[in-house]
């Protein structure tokens, strides 16, 4: 039996984050789902249940959202 796989938008919903957050975590090498490289160079990620559980752990360890107003690091 094949394991169930999800696309990035569905995986993001299951994790409870925006799909761009998952892409950022991939870029930061926090998670590495299987990917298929398309002819035009884009990568189509396939998220397994294990990948989604890993992403949920990352979410629990990460402070999400923007910092409160007035706490900018700009001078």
Buried (B, 14 or more C-beta within 10 A) or exposed (E): EEEEBBEBEEBBEBBEBEBEBBBEBBEEEBBEBEBEEEEEEEEEBBBBEEBBEBBBEBBEEEEEEEEEEEEEEEE
